[in-house]
Amino acid sequence: MNHAMETPTMETLLTSEQERLWRNLAEQIDRLYDVDRIWNKGFGHWVYEYKYRRGGKTLCTFYFKQDTLCLLIVLGKAEREKFEAQRETFSEGIRRLYDDTVSYHDGKWLWIPLDTQTSFGDILNMLKIKRRPNRKG
């Protein structure tokens, strides 16, 4: 008897709306950035991670688990200063998330839940703080 667990797919993990949001945001990031895209097994309760990385530096990472989609953006000291200088250009929700996130020695780990309320503009602007786009978009 085979007791191997079946590997979950995006279709079984995410709702159709979450999958659509993920694909749309990933397409926008792909248009702006020429970076490596790396699939990994998730850590902790996350099933998968999908990381955008270039030159040893991570731009951002999507995390997936049952009915949950999240984007992690880590802002270091210089990036936090840039965010704070531009904070009024971000939505209240992102400003609140930023303010409520603890600063560690390696930066603020912003876990952004992706749902229909999430502003892709906010996310893309945060990514531009981390790294200037290297494609025309």
Salt bridges, closest charged atoms under 4 A:
GLU17 OE2 - ARG20 NH2 2.55
GLU19 OE2 - ARG23 NH2 2.88
ASP30 OD1 - ARG37 NE 2.68
ASP34 OD2 - ARG54 NH1 3.41
ASP34 OD1 - ARG135 NH2 3.48
GLU49 OE2 - LYS51 NZ 3.67
GLU79 OE1 - LYS130 NZ 3.68
GLU81 OE2 - LYS77 NZ 2.86
GLU92 OE2 - ARG96 NH1 2.94
ASP99 OD2 - ARG87 NH2 2.87
